[in-house]
Amino acid sequence: MPTIAHFIYIPGIMLVGIAIGFVVGARAARNEIARASKTRKR
């Protein structure tokens, strides 16, 4: 039977993973937009 720590630890780790993925994905999207706009200016 899972302890109460599992109900705190597992969702906490999932939220940390979602936050890290959001930050990395947003950075990649910003870099792609900057690259595309630089290519369009040429």
N, C-alpha and C positions, 0 to 999 in steps of 0.2 A: 504494500500500500504506500503510495507516495506521501511524503511528509509535506507539511505546510511550506517548507523551504522550496520545494519543487514548484509550487504555485506562485512563488515570488521570483525565483531564480530564472526559470525558463522564459516567462514572458519578458522579464527584464533583459535577458540576453537577446531575445528576438527584437525588442525595441532598439537596443544598441545597434544591432545589425541593420535594421531599417534606417536608422539615422545615418550610419556610415555610408550605406548605399545611396541615400538621398544626396549626401554631400558630394560623394565621388561622381555620381551621375550628373548633378548640377554643374560641377566643374567641367566635366567632359562636354556637356551641352554648350556651355559658354565658350569653351575653346573651339568647338566646331562652328559655332556662329561667327566667331571672330575670324576663323580661317576662311569661311565662306564669303564673308564681307570683304576680306582682303583680296580674295580671288576675283570678286566682282568688280573691284575698283580698278583692276588692271585693264 
